[in-house]
């Protein structure tokens, strides 16, 4: 069953310097500046590089289109309701640019997308057809055009965990399943479609867990099993066809660590009748009944070079030259042995040889899932087990030299929290992938456009990360699914590289204590703590070669560190090992896993809370950032405190909880230091929220605070400034100052900008469980709350928002955009968000358009 074409705006503007789209005749209030994401942890097939130089890959439930040359995300195609497992551009037989791609996911369906991007991304209308029929997750897909006509028919093959391969046909705006190939109890891991040499007869290759390649030929409009090619000794993971002159080649790879290349060619009657007693490879012969043509299949070569499972094998894309299609005889393979190999036949002997080997050095990764050539073969990309991309670029001087290049990166599991640094120059995020990542704008000479990239991975942990808070510019505290809070400080090497990449002068970054900073950090074997490495701890003599480096760094990871001065964002292998921040303190005191943490604006206090099902465990702990000692325990809530927020003037601490209540704590100075006491709260009788309160935030003047709950309500409370001089309980003076805002879905994140609109209204960002982000403005107009006080200004469209729940929203505290020095900074604000869809996003918001 297939749905008809449907249209929708599913593309997004990602250039940091421009607000695109339309809102009447006015520029859109919000546009996407940056998207941090990575490929899904799926076997070969989750990545496809088209001739239009667009890299398509599955990221959570989206199909992301990325331009490696421009280093920016172009669009997110949203339609799947489960993880995207496979993506393929539909190849044209004439070598022209692709306009369609097909994707398959864990939601048991395929989607055929038509993408006609021309550069004005936000205005693109994308058509899509949903193909339904599989009863389990789709794991492989391939598609080809059946002719070169303008109104092209598409032939699609898809494999799923239901032990079937389905053949689909798209004609015009209609698509349907025309055949189902049953494989009993077996599973097909990959499929590939092509056409027999010198004909328009489709041929389908299927490889799976029976270690055999099954060839199907379409005869009388039905795919019939024609040949079975044995040879592999373990599950076949990847197969792909390539047409070279009058022959057809098939490359296959398997868990037996080998790659096999098969050749399909037409067999003339004369040669079959002539007796030939010479030694030659065994031929598998078959005849196509419709045409009467006989074909022979032979094993061309067996390539051994990998030391672990080979997950993917791909041919370099063909290109048009002199009016004919040329197919380079080069293949690329990706393996779990952490290497990607480029193979090519020797010009003299014709023997296939390894030409280039690239991959990861060290780290805790598990090898590569997939790889792709760029359309012109000058770049290769691979994605690792955890979804991280590795991009290598061919040297223009030495063709056998490939160097790592900058590429998109991001969390490979739910992104749980994100924060701006106090100066608004970078963001730090934490995720369930057990990493803390730092993103910053890259300012290049002679280029006006600024792009964001991951420039450091301060913490690679052994527990899922949950929360973080900045303590000044280059220091933060993080919490994970453990009872300990960990404090990190930036090393000298990071500050130097941060200056080089962002263009911020070192004089503005270095403090008086910077001279005492360590060079970097390493993690000892079997350890979870980042240990500082000082200049005196490093080896006097650097490693002479890569082998020596591997030996020393693996045997003595705690002492081997070589700081590198970077002028551009580091590649993935450098991020993994050389961008850690030293851990300077552990804070013990909670009885269960840390859930939330906050730091006051003067960077003197930290407040934290852990998961709790009893009142004694739900207590908030206050810590000093000078002595790192526990100062106070604030007990009020009965269940987990979900978020903490200090007021901008540091006089109040706000807590919201799973018990559906909030509590407000006021600071009182004493001889022993600041003491917080509960001054206002809600209980069963006064509560407005009827479900979990997930999020809270303060207005910049510390007068009001906002709460957002699973009950779909957003409420602003106050006025706190009227009771600053009051002693004792403020319970009667803190009440709702706004009407209840119905967000139409569970509210999971709220954030109020420190900068107001030109007419003095507060800007409130609301994140929902369905992934949507809505911008409101609010200003109290009278004594009593009024519905007119709320104004809905903007709602992110389907592709700009998150695919799953928004976990956190955070406004940049200053006007302008990070990395820019333009004249109109005052009109721009920036909003960072993270979600359960693994994405971290930054939005440019034009406050004059709100």
C-alpha positions, 0 to 999 in steps of 0.5 A: 500500500502506498500513499499519494504524493504529499507536500510540505515544507521540510527544509530549513535555512542553516546559514548563520548569517541570514534569516530566510523564509517568509512571514508575510513580507517580513523575514521569519522571526527564527531560522536554524543556525546550526544542527549537531547530529550524527548517523544512526547506529545502523549497518551499511546503508544509513548514508548515501552521497548523491551527485548533487554533493548532498550527503543523505543520512538517517539521524534518529527519525529524520533524513538529514541532508548535509553539504560536506563542501559547505560544511552545513546542514541543508534540510531535515526530511521528516516523515518516519515515526521510527529510527531511519535505518537506510537511505539511498539516492535513486540513481539515474542511468544517464549519470544526471543529478539525483532528485529523489531518494528513498528511506526505510525505518524501524516504523516498517515503512519506506518513504520516497522523497522528491527533493528539488532544492535550488539553494533557497532552502526554506522555500523548498516544497518536498513531495513524498510517498509512503510505502507500507507493507512490511511487518517488521523494521526495514533494514536495506533499500535500493532504487533505480530508474527504469528509463531515461525519460523525463517522467521516470518510473522508479523500481525499488527493492527493500529488505526487512526483518520479516524475512521478505524482500519487497519490490515496489514500482512508482509511476507518476504519483502512484506507487505500489508493491508489485512482488514479495520475495520470501526468504523463509526464516532467513534475513536479507542484510542488503539489496542492490538493483541494476540492469543486465549488460546491453539490456533493460532487464532488471537484476536484483542481488540479495545477500543475507545470513545464509552466506550466499548471494541470491540473483533475481532476474525480472522475466514476464514482469516477475523477479525469478531466482536465477542463480545462487553465488556461494563463497562467503563463509559468514553473513553477507553485510553489503553488496553493490552493482557497477556497470563498466563498459559492456560488463556488470560487476558486483562487489560483496562483503561479509563477516568473514572479513573478505570482499568478493568481486563478481563479473556478469557478462554476455556469453556469445554462442560461438564461445560456448560451442568452441571447446577450450581446454585452458584453465579458467575460473568456473562460470555460472551461466544463465539465459534470459527467456525474454531476450534469449541472451546468455550471461556468465557470472564469474568470480573476478577477485577475492580481497583480503585486507581487513581483520574484522567484519566488513560492513560495507563496500561501495564503488566510486560513482560513475561520471559522464565524459565525452557523452558516455558514462565512465565507471572508475574501477575503485571500491571502498570498504568499511570494517569493524577493524577501525579501517576504511580501505580503498581498492584498485586493480594494478594497471599492469597485472590487473590484480586488485590491491590496497591503495589507501588505508585510513581509519581511527587510531586509539579511542574506545570505538568499535569500527565502521558501519558504512562508507561512501565516495564523494561524486568525484572521488576526491573525498571519502566519508565513513561513519563509526559504530557510534554514528560519528562521521570521519571525512578524508580529503585527497591531496591535490599533489599526492593522490595517495595522501588522504587527510582528515577534514572537518565534518558534521558531528553530534550526540548519538543518543538523547541530548539531555542538557545544553548551556551557553557560556557566560560570554555567549561564545560557545555552547556545551551539551551533555547526552545519554551517549555518555559524552559532553560536547562543546560547539563553537563558531568557526571564523575563517579569513576571507569568508563572511559565513560562520559555521558551527562545529564541535571543537572539544569533547571535555568529558567521555564518561562511563555513565549516561550524562544528565545535566550540567551548569557553567561555573564561569567561562571555562569551568563547568559541573556535570551530573550523570547516572551516578551519585557524584558531581564532577567539576571540569576546567579547560586546559591551556591547549583548549584555550589556545585552540579556541582562540585560533578557531573563533578568532577571539584574541588570547588577551581576552581569554587568558586570566591570571590563573591561566599560567598554572593550567595543565596542557590537557587531560587523559583518562587512565586505563579503566578509569572514569576521571580525566587526569590533568597532564602538565608540561613536565608530564609529557614525553621529552621526545615526540613519537617518531611514527604512528606505530610508536604513537599507538604503542606508547599511548595505549600502554601509558595513556596517563602520561602520553599527551602531545598538545596540538595547535589547531586552526580549524575544528578537529576531526573525530579521532582528535576529538576522542583523545586530545580534547578532554578537560581535567577533572578538578573536583568530585562532589559527594553527598547525594544518595541516588543518580544526579538529575539536575544542577545549577550555578548562580550568576556570581559563580559562587554556589552550586545547587544540585538534586538527585532522583528520589522517591522519598522526601529525604532523598529529594533534598537540594544540596548547596555547594561552595565553588571556592572550598567545594564543601557542602553548605546546606541541604534544602528539604521540601519536595517529596519526589525528584526535583526536575530543574533548579534555577537561580534568579539573575540577582542571585537572591532566590533559588527556584526548584520544580519537582515531579511532585507537581509543586515548586518551591522558592528559596530566599538567600539570607547572608550570615556570618558563616555565609549565605543561607537559603530558607523556603519563602514560598511554595505550592502544595496540594491546595494551592497547586495550579499544575496537575502533572509533573513540572518539568522546567522553570526559568526567571525573567531578567529582572528577577521579578517573575518566574515561569513554570512548564508542566506535563499538563500542557500549562505554562504559568508565570508567577510573581512578583518576587521584587515586591517582597524582597524587603518582607521577612518570613513567608512570602507565600501570599505575595507569590501568585500567578501573574499570567493566565494559564497558557495552553501549549497543546502538548506536554511542556518539557522545557521553558526559557526566558531571554535576558533581552527584551523585545523593543517594546519591553516584552519578555520573550518566552521559548516553550519546548514540547514533548512532540519536539515543537518549539514555540516563541511567545512574548508576555507583559503584565498589562494590569492588576489581574492576569489577562489572556491578551498579555500572551502573544504567540510570535513564532512556531518552528516548522516541522523540520526546524523543530525536534523529532522527539521531546525537547529536553532543554532550551537556553537563550544566549545572555547577550544580544547578537550572534556568536562569531559575528561582529556585524552592525545589526547585532542588536536585532539578533538573539540566539536560542540553543535547544537539545532533544531526545532526537539526539540533536542540538540546535541553535536558532537565530531569532530576530527580536524586531520581528517578534 
